[in-house]
Amino acid sequence: MKLLLASHNEHKRREFARLLPDDAGAERWTLQSLPGAVDLPPEDGESFAENALGKARAAAAGTGRASIADDSGIEVAALGGAPGVRSARYAGDDATDEQNLDKLLREAPAHSALQYVCAIAYVDPRLGVERVFEGRCAGRLSDDPRGERGFGYDPAFVPDDGPDGLTMAELSDEQKDAISHRGRAARALFAWLAQAPVDL
């Protein structure tokens, strides 16, 4: 079964590839990248679900195939839920991961409660099916960024249900996938696909 991922982000493609179910054999699922000619809409929605649906719809319309897309970000309680849907552009439209993280560490007190949120949208243009699956991971803000793994805000995110005191960027892929917002949303998606009457 083949899934088209509506993203040009290589970090995200690799993480999604790790999340493909393997309980039914390695040949059951394959993840295909979005053709370069297909443009995705800007992430200017008011929610993660809205942004994910916009990208999945664009990919489905551009290829005629069932497509998945996600939108994710970080919400900090001390900042009223910011940066939220603006997580990738927190320090500006062309900000790097490092710039976004630096701004968050300047504005939010250490040990602030926060959560990662991910919405994964599934759109099948042939059947007219649209579904959104959400995953969350709660944690707190570290004093200083630590770790070389992961990306985005991972070096400063200490998950509540991870190994004590380690940031997301210090976890192995297996540890991160077990508790991450994207891992939880992906498992909900695949559980639904296993039961849904869809033909990929």
Buried (B, 14 or more C-beta within 10 A) or exposed (E): BEBBBBBBBEEBBEBBEBBBBEEEEEEEBEBEEBEEEBEBEEBEBEBBBBBBBBBBBBBBEBBEBBBBBBBBBBBBBBBEBBBBBBBBBBBEEEBEBEEBBBBBBEBBEEEBBBBBBBBBBBBBBEEEEBBBBBBEBBBBBBEEBBBEBBBBBBBBBBBEEBEEEBBBBBBEBEBBBBBBBBBBBBBBBBEEBEEBEBEE
